[in-house]
Amino acid sequence: MGPTKAIVIGHGLYDAVTRALIKDGFTNREDLADYVNHHYMVLPVVDNAGQPWLLDGKPVYCLHGSQYETVDDQRVHLARCPDCGGMGVRADEFAVESDCIRCLACGHEFDARLEMMET
């Protein structure tokens, strides 16, 4: 049982599964983020331009810093693009020694393991 997965609609915070209102009346993003951080909730992952990651039309959530899940608790293997912050998915390649990830937003290809070793 993880944190409550929430979405933002207008100035309100809603449960992502039931669409029930959690709290309304947020005037800025900082107040919203502060509320979420203090109430065991998580918001969808967004890229550098502020667009949410969507997988099959469902928002994607980041748990524990590197685990990604959809609203229905399905774990997915994704990575953040180092260029645009977009959603990177594993490319279908036959080479076992590489872990090629392709960003869906900008098309950048990168190796997630290599990126972690360089930082």
C-alpha positions in Angstrom: 0.0 0.0 0.0 1.7 3.1 -1.2 0.9 6.8 -1.1 -2.4 8.1 -2.5 -2.1 8.8 -6.2 -3.6 12.2 -6.9 -4.3 14.4 -9.9 -4.8 18.2 -10.3 -7.9 19.5 -12.0 -8.2 23.2 -12.0 -7.4 24.5 -8.5 -8.3 21.2 -6.8 -6.6 18.0 -5.8 -8.5 14.8 -6.6 -7.9 11.1 -6.0 -6.7 9.6 -9.3 -8.7 6.4 -9.0 -12.0 7.6 -7.6 -11.9 11.2 -8.8 -13.1 12.2 -5.3 -12.1 15.7 -4.2 -9.3 15.7 -1.7 -8.8 19.5 -1.3 -9.8 22.5 -3.3 -8.7 26.2 -3.4 -5.0 26.0 -4.2 -3.8 29.3 -5.6 -0.3 28.2 -6.7 1.8 25.2 -7.5 4.0 25.6 -4.3 1.0 25.4 -2.0 -0.2 22.3 -3.8 3.3 20.6 -3.6 3.6 21.4 0.1 0.2 19.9 0.8 1.0 16.7 -1.2 4.4 16.3 0.5 2.8 16.5 4.0 -0.1 14.1 3.4 1.5 10.9 1.9 0.4 11.6 -1.6 2.1 11.6 -5.0 1.4 13.6 -8.2 2.0 12.4 -11.7 5.5 12.8 -13.1 5.9 15.8 -15.4 8.6 16.7 -18.0 10.7 19.9 -18.0 7.8 21.7 -19.8 5.3 20.7 -17.2 3.5 18.1 -19.3 2.5 14.9 -17.4 3.8 11.5 -18.5 1.0 9.4 -19.9 1.2 5.7 -20.6 -1.8 4.3 -22.5 -3.7 7.5 -21.5 -2.9 6.9 -17.7 -0.7 9.2 -15.6 2.6 7.8 -14.4 3.7 8.1 -10.8 7.3 7.9 -9.4 7.6 6.1 -6.1 10.7 5.8 -4.0 12.7 7.9 -6.5 13.1 5.4 -9.3 10.0 3.1 -9.4 7.3 4.1 -11.8 3.7 3.0 -11.6 0.4 3.7 -13.4 -2.8 4.5 -11.5 -3.7 0.9 -11.3 -0.4 0.0 -9.5 1.2 -1.6 -12.6 4.9 -1.2 -12.4 6.5 0.0 -15.6 10.2 0.2 -16.6 10.7 3.9 -17.6 13.4 6.5 -17.2 13.6 10.3 -17.3 15.2 11.7 -20.4 18.3 13.7 -19.5 17.5 16.3 -22.3 13.8 17.2 -21.9 12.7 15.3 -18.8 10.3 13.3 -20.9 9.3 9.7 -20.5 11.9 7.2 -21.8 10.8 3.7 -22.7 13.0 0.7 -23.4 13.7 0.2 -27.1 13.1 -3.3 -28.5 16.7 -4.4 -29.2 18.2 -7.8 -29.2 21.5 -6.8 -27.6 21.5 -7.9 -24.0 24.4 -5.8 -22.9 22.7 -2.5 -23.7 19.7 -1.0 -22.1 18.7 1.5 -24.8 16.0 3.9 -23.7 14.2 6.2 -26.2 12.4 9.4 -25.1 8.8 9.6 -26.4 8.8 13.4 -26.4 12.1 14.3 -28.1 13.3 11.0 -29.5 16.7 11.1 -27.7 18.2 7.6 -27.2 20.3 6.9 -24.1 21.5 4.1 -21.8 20.0 4.5 -18.4 22.8 2.5 -16.7 25.5 4.6 -18.4 23.7 7.8 -17.5 23.7 6.7 -13.8 27.4 5.8 -13.9 28.4 9.2 -15.4 26.6 11.2 -12.6 
